Amino acid sequence: MSAPHSKVAIGGTIAIDHVKTPEAEGTNLLGGSAAYAALAASFFTQPVSLIGIIGHDFPQEHLDMLESRGVCLQGVERSENESFTWSGEYHNNMNERTTHRVGLNVLEGWQVKVPEPVREADIIVLANMSPDNQLEMLGQMNGAADDAFVIADTMDLWISIANERLHQVLPKLDLFVLNEGEARELAGTTNLIKAGRSLLDKGPRHVVVKLGEFGAMLFSEGGEIFRCPAWPLESLADPTGAGDTFLGGMAGYLAAQGAGPYNTKVMRQAIIKGSMLASFTCEAFSTRRLEAITHDDLNDRLEKFREVTAW
């Protein structure tokens, strides 16, 4: 019997994180852009296919948890080298962090390999990884040239050292996601509205700019703009992975609506759902809070969000 068709395929990093905050410290935590995004997407649709690479030292408990949540690991390559690791520390206001160590390890020279059964996904998520890796993955997806909805994230490093390759990714996208500083840098303007529109001119049909504790903005073809505030968090334990949770939550919600393209109303709902899901990630180290919540928890927060944003 063949495995169920994955509506969502998510490629990117899978990491072991070590995180320190002013209040606590966590070691050997599940991290990585694709890991957070896949777990978030599985909240709305299953199975979700995860594509990445791990080393011999990667904790089995993290893989077991992902599989138990409907994340298919067929696309996760195992290497004899050590896993990708990140070690960082957040400071008092939790908006600033210091990276103490990055161990690329298995990511050095990594070439994305997408298993044949995964290549038919309706939604393709190119989570934060090098533009070369993003293009490698996209080139192996059968639906990339047809009806698949393609989403990509990036970071300031790639804008700086791989700008030309990143610009080759942009025209292939239906949705481009990046943070406020990255949007201004890539667009070459300090005005966020002008930045969003400039990024649309580079090829994507939609652009979402993450504003951290202030929410997110959606820019769409035709000049439409939507601003979504963030959930007002009373307790912030660890913001690591919140942006990747947001990305995966949007992808999972869109997949649950059927095949794209998606109108602006659906895109707005995806942003709200992704934002609320990301708010849970911030309430505990790593994916611990995300693992524990239920659909009732999410629906309750969505209802309260409607109340605090009504006018």
ZIWOCOR-V767339 format. One record per residue. N is the residue number from 1. RES is the residue in three letters. PHI is phi in degrees with one decimal (* if undefined). PSI is psi in whole degrees, -180 to 180 (999 if undefined). D_LAST is the distance of its C-alpha to the last C-alpha in Angstrom with 2 decimals. Layout:
n:res:phi:psi:d_last
N:RES:PHI:PSI:D_LAST
N:RES:PHI:PSI:D_LAST
//
This chain:
n:res:phi:psi:d_last
1:MET:*:130:52.34
2:SER:-76.2:155:50.00
3:ALA:-69.6:152:46.82
4:PRO:-60.0:148:43.50
5:HIS:-68.3:127:41.99
6:SER:-84.3:122:39.39
7:LYS:-73.7:-26:36.38
8:VAL:-124.4:130:35.41
9:ALA:-119.0:125:37.89
10:ILE:-122.2:120:36.84
11:GLY:-114.1:147:39.26
12:GLY:160.6:-156:39.24
13:THR:-86.7:148:40.35
14:ILE:-127.6:121:41.13
15:ALA:-130.5:165:41.83
16:ILE:-108.0:118:42.99
17:ASP:-104.5:148:40.79
18:HIS:-126.8:115:41.71
19:VAL:-124.1:134:38.76
20:LYS:-123.2:134:38.90
21:THR:-122.4:173:36.06
22:PRO:-61.3:-20:36.46
23:GLU:-104.2:-26:36.33
24:ALA:-160.6:180:38.24
25:GLU:-146.1:141:40.10
26:GLY:-131.0:139:40.36
27:THR:-124.8:157:43.22
28:ASN:52.7:41:44.06
29:LEU:-85.6:151:40.42
30:LEU:-69.4:130:39.32
31:GLY:-144.9:-172:37.83
32:GLY:102.6:143:37.70
33:SER:-59.2:-45:35.16
34:ALA:-73.2:-33:36.36
35:ALA:-64.7:-49:36.72
36:TYR:-60.6:-46:33.11
37:ALA:-64.2:-41:31.90
38:ALA:-66.4:-43:34.27
39:LEU:-62.6:-42:33.31
40:ALA:-64.5:-45:29.59
41:ALA:-61.7:-35:30.35
42:SER:-67.5:-12:32.52
43:PHE:-68.6:-26:29.56
44:PHE:-110.7:-26:28.66
45:THR:-151.5:146:32.09
46:GLN:-144.1:150:35.74
47:PRO:-79.1:159:38.16
48:VAL:-114.2:130:36.98
49:SER:-93.0:127:39.85
50:LEU:-102.5:131:40.12
51:ILE:-124.2:122:42.36
52:GLY:-179.0:-165:43.71
53:ILE:-139.8:140:46.67
54:ILE:-130.7:163:47.55
55:GLY:-99.2:-179:50.68
56:HIS:-66.6:-20:53.22
57:ASP:-94.4:7:51.50
58:PHE:-72.3:129:48.11
59:PRO:-61.6:128:47.30
60:GLN:-63.2:-30:47.86
61:GLU:-61.6:-33:45.26
62:HIS:-68.7:-41:42.48
63:LEU:-66.2:-41:43.91
64:ASP:-61.8:-41:44.28
65:MET:-63.8:-45:40.66
66:LEU:-61.2:-45:39.46
67:GLU:-62.9:-37:41.82
68:SER:-67.1:-19:40.70
69:ARG:-99.3:13:37.14
70:GLY:85.7:20:38.34
71:VAL:-94.5:121:38.92
72:CYS:-82.5:128:42.14
73:LEU:-103.3:14:44.33
74:GLN:-58.9:-31:46.87
75:GLY:-91.6:7:45.74
76:VAL:-92.3:113:46.06
77:GLU:-82.4:137:49.32
78:ARG:-101.2:132:51.41
79:SER:-119.5:156:53.40
80:GLU:-79.9:-10:56.23
81:ASN:-81.4:-180:54.67
82:GLU:-82.0:154:52.11
83:SER:-71.8:161:48.40
84:PHE:-65.8:131:45.82
85:THR:-129.6:150:44.66
86:TRP:-135.9:133:42.10
87:SER:-127.0:125:42.29
88:GLY:-149.6:167:39.71
89:GLU:-134.9:131:38.40
90:TYR:-93.5:146:34.96
91:HIS:-99.6:-174:34.92
92:ASN:-54.8:-42:33.16
93:ASN:-85.0:-3:29.70
94:MET:64.5:1:29.89
95:ASN:-91.3:-16:28.75
96:GLU:-117.7:140:32.40
97:ARG:-141.5:156:35.19
98:THR:-114.7:127:38.88
99:THR:-86.4:118:40.65
100:HIS:-88.0:-35:44.03
101:ARG:-158.7:137:45.56
102:VAL:-124.1:120:45.04
103:GLY:-106.1:99:47.70
104:LEU:-62.5:-47:47.54
105:ASN:48.0:-108:50.52
106:VAL:-64.2:-18:50.11
107:LEU:-76.5:-19:47.76
108:GLU:-67.6:115:50.63
109:GLY:77.8:8:51.95
110:TRP:-64.1:134:49.72
111:GLN:-118.3:126:49.68
112:VAL:-64.7:134:47.09
113:LYS:-124.8:116:48.68
114:VAL:-102.1:118:46.67
115:PRO:-60.5:148:48.47
116:GLU:-52.5:-46:49.21
117:PRO:-64.1:-19:47.18
118:VAL:-87.1:-13:44.01
119:ARG:-74.8:-5:44.38
120:GLU:-101.2:15:42.83
121:ALA:-59.5:145:39.28
122:ASP:-77.8:-32:36.46
123:ILE:-125.1:127:34.27
124:ILE:-110.9:122:36.00
125:VAL:-113.5:115:34.40
126:LEU:-96.4:86:36.23
127:ALA:-68.9:178:34.90
128:ASN:-59.5:110:35.88
129:MET:-157.8:175:39.62
130:SER:-62.5:148:41.86
131:PRO:-55.7:-32:41.47
132:ASP:-61.6:-46:45.04
133:ASN:-65.1:-38:44.08
134:GLN:-62.2:-43:41.05
135:LEU:-68.2:-36:43.38
136:GLU:-60.6:-47:45.96
137:MET:-64.9:-47:43.59
138:LEU:-62.0:-35:42.21
139:GLY:-67.7:-18:45.77
140:GLN:-98.3:-5:46.66
141:MET:-89.7:121:43.82
142:ASN:-61.7:-33:45.10
143:GLY:-85.0:-4:41.75
144:ALA:-61.3:-32:40.90
145:ALA:-94.2:0:42.54
146:ASP:-116.1:-108:41.27
147:ASP:-108.1:3:38.01
148:ALA:-64.9:146:36.81
149:PHE:-96.9:119:33.37
150:VAL:-107.7:127:34.11
151:ILE:-120.8:141:31.82
152:ALA:-141.0:148:33.00
153:ASP:-114.4:168:32.10
154:THR:-152.3:-172:34.12
155:MET:-151.2:168:34.68
156:ASP:-59.8:-31:35.96
157:LEU:-58.8:-46:39.52
158:TRP:-70.8:-32:39.79
159:ILE:-63.3:-34:38.33
160:SER:-80.9:-47:41.10
161:ILE:-106.7:-10:44.10
162:ALA:-138.3:40:43.46
163:ASN:-60.5:-42:41.51
164:GLU:-64.7:-44:43.75
165:ARG:-67.4:-37:43.55
166:LEU:-61.6:-39:39.76
167:HIS:-67.5:-20:39.68
168:GLN:-77.7:-25:41.79
169:VAL:-75.4:-41:39.15
170:LEU:-54.8:-44:36.19
171:PRO:-66.6:-13:37.40
172:LYS:-91.0:1:37.82
173:LEU:-101.6:145:34.17
174:ASP:-91.5:-32:31.36
175:LEU:-141.3:126:28.92
176:PHE:-114.8:128:29.58
177:VAL:-121.1:131:27.82
178:LEU:-158.7:166:28.43
179:ASN:-88.8:176:27.00
180:GLU:-59.8:-47:25.95
181:GLY:-64.2:-41:29.44
182:GLU:-65.0:-39:31.20
183:ALA:-62.5:-45:29.18
184:ARG:-65.2:-40:30.10
185:GLU:-66.5:-46:33.69
186:LEU:-69.7:-34:34.24
187:ALA:-84.9:-19:32.78
188:GLY:74.3:33:34.56
189:THR:-149.4:149:31.74
190:THR:-86.5:-14:29.52
191:ASN:-83.4:118:26.66
192:LEU:-67.3:-36:24.42
193:ILE:-64.7:-46:23.32
194:LYS:-64.3:-36:27.01
195:ALA:-63.2:-46:27.96
196:GLY:-59.4:-44:25.83
197:ARG:-69.3:-36:27.30
198:SER:-64.5:-39:30.73
199:LEU:-67.2:-36:30.64
200:LEU:-60.7:-37:29.88
201:ASP:-66.0:-17:33.00
202:LYS:-84.9:-4:35.01
203:GLY:134.6:-37:34.66
204:PRO:-65.0:152:31.74
205:ARG:-81.6:-29:29.58
206:HIS:-137.0:149:26.45
207:VAL:-131.1:130:25.89
208:VAL:-115.2:125:23.59
209:VAL:-105.3:120:23.55
210:LYS:-81.2:133:22.99
211:LEU:-114.7:21:21.45
212:GLY:61.3:-128:22.52
213:GLU:-67.6:-7:20.31
214:PHE:-102.3:5:17.67
215:GLY:103.5:-137:17.36
216:ALA:-157.0:159:18.70
217:MET:-126.3:139:18.69
218:LEU:-109.3:129:20.12
219:PHE:-116.1:129:22.38
220:SER:-127.0:161:23.98
221:GLU:-54.0:143:26.80
222:GLY:92.8:0:26.00
223:GLY:88.1:7:23.78
224:GLU:-73.0:139:20.55
225:ILE:-130.6:138:18.37
226:PHE:-134.4:133:15.66
227:ARG:-114.1:124:14.28
228:CYS:-113.4:118:13.74
229:PRO:-71.1:163:13.24
230:ALA:-89.4:159:15.88
231:TRP:-68.3:132:15.97
232:PRO:-74.2:99:16.57
233:LEU:-75.8:130:20.23
234:GLU:-84.8:-32:22.01
235:SER:-129.6:126:25.37
236:LEU:-120.5:107:26.64
237:ALA:-94.0:-43:30.15
238:ASP:-162.9:108:30.91
239:PRO:-79.6:-1:28.74
240:THR:-56.1:131:31.66
241:GLY:83.5:0:30.90
242:ALA:-63.8:-42:27.10
243:GLY:-65.0:-36:27.08
244:ASP:-72.8:-35:29.70
245:THR:-63.1:-43:27.83
246:PHE:-57.0:-47:24.81
247:LEU:-59.7:-51:27.34
248:GLY:-67.5:-37:29.04
249:GLY:-61.7:-43:25.95
250:MET:-60.5:-47:24.85
251:ALA:-62.1:-44:28.44
252:GLY:-64.4:-42:28.81
253:TYR:-63.0:-45:25.70
254:LEU:-61.4:-42:26.84
255:ALA:-61.2:-36:30.32
256:ALA:-69.4:-16:29.15
257:GLN:-89.0:-4:27.81
258:GLY:103.1:-177:31.32
259:ALA:-70.0:149:32.94
260:GLY:-77.9:-177:31.15
261:PRO:-73.4:164:30.33
262:TYR:-116.2:140:26.63
263:ASN:-78.0:174:24.13
264:THR:-64.0:-35:20.95
265:LYS:-61.1:-44:18.84
266:VAL:-67.3:-40:21.22
267:MET:-61.6:-40:21.29
268:ARG:-63.0:-43:17.54
269:GLN:-64.2:-37:17.97
270:ALA:-62.5:-41:21.03
271:ILE:-64.7:-43:19.33
272:ILE:-63.4:-47:16.76
273:LYS:-62.4:-45:19.73
274:GLY:-63.5:-39:21.94
275:SER:-66.0:-43:19.64
276:MET:-65.5:-39:19.22
277:LEU:-63.9:-41:22.98
278:ALA:-63.1:-32:23.76
279:SER:-63.4:-32:22.01
280:PHE:-68.2:-38:24.64
281:THR:-55.7:-36:27.42
282:CYS:-71.1:-11:26.75
283:GLU:-88.6:-3:27.40
284:ALA:-158.1:166:31.15
285:PHE:-63.4:143:33.99
286:SER:54.3:-135:34.45
287:THR:-97.9:12:33.37
288:ARG:-59.9:-44:33.96
289:ARG:-71.0:-38:30.41
290:LEU:-63.7:-33:29.83
291:GLU:-69.6:-28:33.05
292:ALA:-92.3:-23:32.04
293:ILE:-74.3:158:28.60
294:THR:-115.9:172:28.33
295:HIS:-64.0:-31:26.11
296:ASP:-64.6:-40:24.85
297:ASP:-61.1:-45:23.86
298:LEU:-65.5:-45:21.90
299:ASN:-63.5:-37:20.22
300:ASP:-65.3:-42:19.33
301:ARG:-68.2:-38:17.75
302:LEU:-62.2:-41:15.82
303:GLU:-65.6:-41:14.47
304:LYS:-68.2:-33:13.54
305:PHE:-64.2:-40:11.99
306:ARG:-60.2:-39:9.61
307:GLU:-67.7:-44:8.78
308:VAL:-77.6:-16:8.57
309:THR:-106.0:-1:6.49
310:ALA:-70.1:145:3.79
311:TRP:-149.6:999:0.00
//
